[in-house]
Amino acid sequence: MDYKIVTSSNSHTLTENIKLLIGEGWEPIGSHQVVVTHSQNRFRGNQQMDTLHQTEYSQTLIKRN
């Protein structure tokens, strides 16, 4: 058996990559994972306005021989 982990910075691209791999015989295992890789607080003067988050989406796939 072969294993592959597919990653992307957004869910749409991850889904498209998984669809292509399923067409090549790969099968998803379990659910996808989402991890916050970076957070940045934005301020105006001393007041925090918002926080920007960068995420990484991943999915493990298996190909049975």
Secondary structure by P-SEA (a helix, b strand, c coil): cbbbbbbcccaaaaaaaaaaaaaaccccccbbbbbbcbbbbbbccccccbbbbbbbbbbbbbbcc
